[in-house]
């Protein structure tokens, strides 16, 4: 292969202002984290709520949650993003539409779309994890709680959820990492997150291989750190003698 | 004597399968009633009807005069007055022993943290486990967990106690430590309804014995009558099998 490697490219000027290519990667990483974290907060709150709903005796509530999961899990993420970005705004009331399409900076409207899209998409997956966690608990646990006079919300709050969330930390770690990885779809609607900055660097500098090596490395280090973080969380909340307590 | 627990013509179906048929019995205040019978006879289902953990389709259950099946009944409140001990202990594994003892007192009865802890520890001491207060359920033996479960139920100041096969999941050597606690309770005058196969316990402690088979209450008599000469053939068969050892 006749390719001229140049690892110094990241410190070269981009030709735009005083920026060097490394600045682009840092900005991109910032957007990636901003998208993923906010989407994760939405997914965690909404997903937990839906997961609880799926296990409730009320048919209407559990049916609604099942429908939600079916809808958001069976349509590709990229299709969902295009729907949120290109189609949904057209259905907004006139004033909101103008605001979204004209008043907002393009990067802000893209950001809102991708955060909503990724948040709702991941909520469906979080819902299934939470449901599985609750259903994995013995029926006797809720029976014991009811027998002591707990109400349904108390049974969830004090008995089921604290146990279910501990059980599902490993699969939830995967979902957490997925949000960061999936946030790369934002590059397709023009949000300058990590992948978009990488493509731009590749085009401007012609150092395609270095740019993508850098992106790969950043994604890898970011996700490894998150994995370590979640491992730490799992250890922090582990209970002696309970499954997943590392034999403590 | 007034009946603390009164079951009248209780029937229950799972789909078209009838699990309880016209069950009528009562437990008087201070009385100890043992419910026995072969597996699948409906004993556990019957005792769970008393605090509405199992719904039933026909008949009435009164606890201290309050109808359990009445939709207007405040079930959490009623349940908080009836203690229940389960086959698999059902301590909350994510809470320490002290927290297990205190949580319902605080969340259901509205007691302060200090009061709940003090009461919980008093009953923990009673079952001989005060030293384990800071541990978690997973660190205790089965017998110890069941004693904590009894202490947990007692710290709610129940008017009656339900035991659903409290020793069935225990190693033989741990059965007695649990039965000793239950015997002590009975002698103090606690109203108790116990589903158990421990016929020695029934002989020592029970006032009455109920024998169930295929969802029916087939014997309901004093323990003297039951162990002397059970009237039905099915009960005789059951006893001969269970008392051989």
Interface residues (C-beta under 8 A of the other chain):
Chain A: X138 X140 X141 X143 X144 X145 X146 X147 X148 X149 X150 X151 X154 X158 X159 X162 X163 X166 X239 X240 X241 X242 X245
Chain B: X48 X51 X53 X76 X77 X78 X79 X80 X81 X82 X83 X84 X86 X87 X88 X90 X91 X92 X93 X94 X103 X104 X107 X108 X109 X135 X136 X137 X138 X139 X152 X153 X156 X162
